[in-house]
């Protein structure tokens, strides 16, 4: 019997390991990109270059803008802002020297002896004026833009020369007055005219140039920072869009590194915008609430010292080319406007109390000034001289003290605002640099991780 022959079973293929197992076919919807026809891998390769480049450009603009903001804030805090106050102090010292020189001159005519207190006040005020000029020159004369630097240097030179001429003219008038030489009053008038004709206009020009520099510094780098913020928002929009597109294509909805890069970019924009806005608002508050009041107080102080000097002239001169009472009226009107401005602009309880005290003391001095003006005449009324040297000097010192109190409060507000503006951007460029680098590195890691899924 023949044994049937059976064919052996065909050999079976060996099982593939998971590493060798073929990948399932990729759906067409996950390969194409709308109308662009770009695969996910190609899309990732494109944006792994574009996004870091956009972040780098945004970071570069933000860091450079941050350093410019930092530099101008330091210049404003260390130089321009102090100089604005020092210029006002300089002219106030000159005005005080005027009043003291006039009082000392008048005391010789009234009693035959020079009042040493008035003389010492004059010398002290003149010394302070020269010291303040040196400080102003060191502060605002060392830095600045080409638009104002030449004007500032010229004004500083004019003030320095005029102060020398002024001091010499006052000394000549003093010698002539003490020795009863003719023309002493004319020499004093010539000395005081140096203030009105030369020092005053130079101080006004210097103040205007310093204020222009302050305003320029407040706006410097704002355009560059604005460009950085605008490009940053465009970059942020691109990052959100690419992550949304990837979420539609792959199963992993969120890539932690791309999400962190997005948060770092948001932090970059928040820090940059906050620094710019806080600095600008602080400078605006310092200017509106502090410096404007300082300027009004300085004008008030100038008018008060000028009034005191003019009252002295009423008692000195027998012939006058202009009605002295008209000049007194003009100075009183200027001081009235100054007091009104100071009271109106007071924006705290402390400033309002100081302004009210100034208003009361000014009212007393104003009444005395009108009395002296009405009693004075070619005969140099003894009653007018007595009122001027007694109640007039006392009420004048009271007004001066009140003005200094107002100035002190507003100086504090002004310097605090400038200091806040500086602190808002002091570390800004370093934060910008750190956040921009962090966002760029995280985005590269995130895109490379996505690309790794397709290798």
RAUR-V276592 format. One line per field, one symbol per residue. phi: phi as a letter, one per 20 degrees, with the letter a starting at -180 (. if undefined). psi: psi as a letter, one per 30 degrees, with the letter a starting at -180 (. if undefined). A space follows every 50 residues. Layout:
phi=???
psi=???
//
This chain:
phi=.effedfffffefffefgfefffffegffededlefmdffffffffffef fffffffffffffffffffffffffffecffgfffffffgfffffffgff fffffffffecncffffffffffffffffffffffffffeeecqeffdff ffffffffffffffffffffffffffffelefnfffffffffffffecfg fffffffffffffgffffefmfffffffffffffffffffffffffffec fffcdffffffffffffgffffffffffffffffffffedffffffffff ffffffffffffffedeeccfcfffffgfffffffgffffffffefcbff fffffffffffffffgffffffffefagelgfffffffeeffffffffff ffffffffffffffffffffffffcfdgfffgffffffffffffffffff fffde
psi=kkkkkkkkkkkkkkkkleefkkklkkkefgeljbffgkleeeeeeeffee eeeeeeeeeeeeeeeeeeeeeeeeeeefdeeeeeeeeeeeeeeeeeeeee eeeeeeeeeeffkkjeeeeeeeeeeeeeeeeeeeeeeedffflllfffee eeeeeeeeeeeeeeeeeeeeeeeeeeeeghllgeeeeeeeeffeeefeee eeeeeeeeeeeeeeeeeefkfeeeeeeeeeeeeeeeeeeeeeeeeeffel fjekjeeeeeeeeeeeeeeeeeeeeeeeeeeeeeeeeefdeeeeeeeeee eeeeeeeeeeeeeefekekkfkjefeeeeeeeeeeeeeeeeeeefkglee eeeeeeeeeeeeeeeeeeeeeeefflaffikeeeeeeefceeeeeeeeee eeeeeeeeefeeeeeeeeeeeeffgegeeeeeeeeeeeeeeeeeeeeeee effg.
//
